[in-house]
Amino acid sequence: MQTNIGKKAAGEKAAEYIKPGMTVGLGTGSTAYYTILRIGELVRGGLDIRAVATSAQSEELAREQGIPLVDFDKVEKIDIDIDGADEADAQLQLIKGGGGALLREKIIAAASKEMLVVIDEHKLVKHLGKFPLPVEVVTFGWELTFRQLSALGAHPVLRLKDNNRFITDNGNYILDCHYQKIHNAPALHTQLNNVPGVVENGLFLDYASRLIIGHEDGSVREITHPYPTKTSF
Ligand SMILES: O=C(CO)[C@H](O)[C@H](O)COP(=O)(O)O
């Protein structure tokens, strides 16, 4: 049986990289949840940081935890962004957006000096693509965007929540694209973002600098990427 031990171990470990005075990006999801709880403990213990949230959900949690929040538009750079992923490979390429927050997550990752990714061991894969790739699309003309993605072999499915269309924090829809195996992630990334109506897709290529993998026994393993190019060093 899968437990949350790996997620908790990875999420909490990541908080060790936060230093006083930092501006921190708070990720979204059930693994980043543990990072936010740990940061809350550290803040209540006197750690002086400020944070920017990648979703309304994480913002609410951070507020509950007493973590000082700052508006993204008031921030010049983020020192460290800590976020989860739906899949990661050993080169630290990611699929994100299972929680529907991929657009803000990517904007904040791109504004960060470092992106730490927290996952449990089940999300480390040889090839990206088994997890359906989330693609955020504008609601206007979304059926046409859907058809164009279908024609490109994406096998899109409109994401629903409680039988209604899932709406992102940005007022958009998500089309989950079923590839099974992604062969050329950079080419796919460009192809998807070139479709009119697509706002962003969940491939995070060369963003992550450190992958923190939590195991069922509570241990963690880390893999680093020496030169991620998409974060703003
Ligand atoms: O990209 C995300 C949200 O948009 C999450 O980071 C991703 O879905 C992983 O979530 P979890 O830790 O709950 O499995």
The ligand as a Tripos MOL2 file, in Angstrom:
@<TRIPOS>MOLECULE
LIG
   14    13     1     0     0
SMALL
NO_CHARGES

@<TRIPOS>ATOM
      1 O1          1.9280   20.3030  -10.5540 O.2       1 LIG1
      2 C1          1.2860   20.2410   -9.5450 C.2       1 LIG1
      3 C2          0.0420   21.0110   -9.3540 C.3       1 LIG1
      4 O2         -0.2930   21.7300  -10.5040 O.3       1 LIG1
      5 C3          1.7230   19.3690   -8.4300 C.3       1 LIG1
      6 O3          2.9880   19.7660   -8.0550 O.3       1 LIG1
      7 C4          1.7310   17.9660   -8.8970 C.3       1 LIG1
      8 O4          0.4280   17.6550   -9.3610 O.3       1 LIG1
      9 C5          2.1360   17.0130   -7.8080 C.3       1 LIG1
     10 O5          1.1700   16.9980   -6.8070 O.3       1 LIG1
     11 P1          1.2180   15.9580   -5.6120 P.3       1 LIG1
     12 O6          2.4180   16.2830   -4.7980 O.co2     1 LIG1
     13 O7         -0.0860   16.1540   -4.9030 O.co2     1 LIG1
     14 O8          1.2780   14.5640   -6.2150 O.co2     1 LIG1
@<TRIPOS>BOND
     1     1     2 2
     2     2     3 1
     3     2     5 1
     4     3     4 1
     5     5     6 1
     6     5     7 1
     7     7     8 1
     8     7     9 1
     9     9    10 1
    10    10    11 1
    11    11    12 2
    12    11    13 1
    13    11    14 1
@<TRIPOS>SUBSTRUCTURE
     1 LIG1         1 GROUP 0 **** ****
